Every structure is written in structure tokens, then in C-alpha cells.
């Protein structure tokens, strides 16, 4: 059984910063890509940032220069540092990871439960 547990969401003023964390646990053999998505009610889920096992990154245009994704492979954890936050960044943020668990030969996608980020004065 594999679980992804997110933390770090909350309420912040415009221009502020938050750091999200997502830790994978369970019988994990290997993790490939890890990513953060966000979704507001009634809207399509959007890829915010993605990072490969080797550290290669890609970002949505709307967050380039403000958000930084990173990972600690030893801790099976991915982070999202969010700076210069705007009201339009308000969403539920979820992490996703391609995980191969012990005993499997395949990678499968797993999701965290989501954490609310609210940017408001």
C-alpha cells in the first residue's frame, strides 16, 4: 500500500509565500516523476510543476519565476515553494507521483488528498 500525504497549505496574503510538502510512504521500490497539480471548483485540473527523478523540472507559464519544485529522493518527498502568491493562485493543490512499489514491475500514478491554498487580504 502506497500513500501520499500533503502538508503546508493555508491562508496567506497576496505577495506572501507558502511551502507545500508531499511525502510518499509504503512499500516503495522507486519513484519516477513527481508533480503538483491544482484545481478550483468547476475548473479543469492544471499541472503546476513536475520534476523527474534526476531533477529536471517543468512549470506552468502562470507560475514560472514564482514557484520552485524540488524533491528529496532519500525521503520520497516532493516540495513546492510558492513565492509572490496572487489571489488567482487560490486552489486545492494535489501531489502526484509515479511509483513502483516493491514486488511490482510497473509504475502507477498515485494522488495525495489535496491541500487548500487561499491567497487573500
N, C-alpha and C positions, 0 to 999 in steps of 0.2 A: 504494500500500500504506500502510495506517494502522496504527500500533502504539500501545498504551497501556502504559506501564511504571511500575509502582508501586515505592515505597520507603518506608522508615521503620518497618516492623513490628519486633517483637521481644518480649523478656520485660521486664515491668515489675511492680513491687509494687503491691498494692491502694492506691488513693489517688494513684498516680503519673500521669504524663502521657506521651503519645506524639503525634507529628505524622506523619501519612501524606501522601505526595505521589504524584500520578499525572500524568505528562507524556505528552501526545499528540504523535506525530511522523508525518511523511509529507507527502504532497501534500494538505494540508488547506485547504479553502476557508473553512469556517465550522463552529463547534461550537455546538450548541444546549444542551440540558440536560446537566449532568454530575452524577454521583451516586456514592455509596458504598453498597455492599451488604455484608452479612456472612452467613456460613453455617458452621454447625458440622456435623460428620459426622452423617448421619441426620436432619438438620433441614432445614426449608424455608429458602430464601434470604430474607433480610429486608432491606428498604430501610432504611438508616440515616439518610441525609440526601441531599437533592437541591438543586441550585442552578441557576437559569436563567441565560441569557446576561446578562440585565440585573441579576442579583444577588439575585433573590427566592429564599428558602430555605424548606425544609420538613424537619421532623425526625420520627423515630420517637419516640413518647412515652417510651420507655425511655432515651433519650439527651438529651432536652431539658434545657437548662441545664448540660450537661456537655460536649457536643461542639459544635464550630463548623465548618461547611463554608465554604470560600471558594475563589475562583478568580482566576487571573491570565490574562486573555484574551490578552495580548500573548505570553505564554509557553505558551499552550494547556495550562495546568496547573491541576489542582484539588487542594485540600488538605483534610485533616480533622484538626483539632486536638482531641485527646481528653484531657480532664482528669477528675480524680476517678474513675479507672478502677476497675472492680469485677471480681471473678473471672468473673461472668456475661458480661462483655464479651469473653471469650476466644473467638476465631473466626478464620476466614480472611476478610480484608477485600478486596473487589474493587472496582475503579472501573469505571464505565460511562459512555459518552459518546455522544451523538447527533451524528454527524459527517457533514458533506457534503464529500467530497473533490473536488479540482479535476477538472473535466470531468463531474461528476455533477450532476443536478438534484434528487436525493433525499438525505435524511438516513438513515443506517443506524446501528444500535447496535453499538458495539464494546466489548469487555471487556479488562481487564488480566488478568495471570496470577494475581493474588491474592498477598496478603502475610499471614503469620501474626502475630496479636497474642495474646500469652499474658499473663494477669494472675494472678500467683501470688506468694505469700510464700515 
